[in-house]
Amino acid sequence: MLINGIQIDDTFAEAFNMRGTRVIITAQNHKWAYNAANAMTGFATSVIGCGVEAGIEREMTADETPDGRPGVSILMFAMGSKVLMQQLETRMGQCILTCPTAAAFAGIESEDMISLGKHLRYFGDGFQTSKLIGGKRYWRIPVMDGEFLTEETTGMVRAIGGGNFLILATSQPAALAAAETAIEAMKQVPNVIMPFPGGVVRSGSKVGSKYKTMFASTNDAFCPTLKGVVNSELSPDIESVMEIVIDGLTFEDIAKSMKVGIEAICQLGEKSGIKRISAGNYGGKLGPHLFKLHDILKGSEL
Amino acid sequence: MSALTFAVKTSLQHSINCSALTPDALAGKTVSEISDIKLAHGKNALRVNDVFEVSGNDTEHIVFKNASSKLDYIGANMVSGSISVDGNAGAYLGFGMKSGDIHCLGNAAAFAACNMRGGLLTIDGNAGDFLGAGSEGSRKGMLGGMVLVKGNAGDRAGDQMRRGLILIEGNAGDYCGSRMIAGTIGVLGNLGAYAAFNMHRGTLLLKNRPQLHATMQDCGTHTLPFLSLLFKSFSTYDTRFNQYNAQRVQRFVGDAAYSGNGEILILSN
């Protein structure tokens, strides 16, 4: 497939089942809502080393949030419910409780409700107060700036992580500029996050390593400096590859996000230095969800 | 289908227990079956058609007409449907109700919303003493639900209240929120003496500052974010509390004589 001079490989991204949740963070203004949300979603790029993958989904206006203050919604994903619950509580305690004026609310309803402030309330040392408002339980915890308000629980849902595509370009600046264009477009799609720094990852990995202690290592087939020494996927004119990884609540959300991102890059045309769009997979044997690039761009997966 | 209507047709000497006349208890019954139901009346019992003119057939919507304070336990333990009281209601209006909707167009006698667990009870007139309290011997009062009083409430409103919301647009008598365990009571008018006496936890949200006893401690004036959620939750109800959305309050905590952590919040003008 060729779009605007850019080749779309006939391949697929391979994704995995995850557990996800959404939390709405509000504060006195967007500056402090972002301070809280950035802390909570920090060091959360990959479940391999961080436990969870998290990111800011979107900004919310004051009339969209439960308490009528400016806010942001964040999504958090983990490979299992236990890790997700543990990471959510830890990050709530260290990042939201500590952040001036911040409050936290459930962002998703589900049969599986997990602790948001349920255990954090004990920080109140007996001075915490519960309020049941509109069928939802909230906790008011006295803190030095006034009162920290948090909903007791938030919903946990089945989700998908690991949707991705690769941007192959003739130069590193060209690859990064295209990735940034894609990320800006993909940020408009609800129910997804791109958890890596700025939404972009430059160190794609393959399964396994020559070293016994490593279970993942650099994706040498897509490393431009190894073109001559490995069984490379890159043609001579490719000098840099960037990857965008997507976690989302449903298959359709991720597929839509990938379509929007790839189309944004294709609009730049081949003069931008972008030669190919590909995707990372493990042969289709590890992950239950396959995002076929051609099907997504034709719209048949949406 | 028209609402099942019980019109009082006789002058009652003393109170009659109406707890059998709820939507869930009458579901599937014919008018003649309903007319034969016996209601406790002192040490005797009266049939429904001895007291009421029965009409209509929609048991989900019940109306008491010509109602008086002699009709006790209206809507007791109801779990669904709606009851409208065209007149005054006797004691124990909405006793132990779990869900549904009761609307009293007149006054309600003592112990309205006693042991209430859920649903909505609206009293257009005044409520008697022990609104939302527990029944005799109970260590807990109201356990959930919402009570709207457009007029005044008597003494001991919310006594031992455990959960739920009582909004009083008029005044409340002495000992409002006494022995309160949790929940919220809002009062737009004035309070009598000894507000929050022996209060353990919970919130008294007041428009006017009452005379407070020495064991209620002033914690200063603050902006409390949870109040925006609370006021927003009032928006679906027909109440004057909808006019307020301030988060700025003076906070008193007590009752210190009981090592209490309850609070009185006075809305800032």
Interface residues (C-beta under 8 A of the other chain):
Chain A: P66 D67 G68 R69 A103 G126 F127 T129 S130 K131 L132 I133 G134 Y138 R140 G146 E147 L149
Chain B: G144 R163 A182 T184 R201 T203 H222 T223 L224 P225 F226 S228 L229 L230 K232 S233 N261 E263
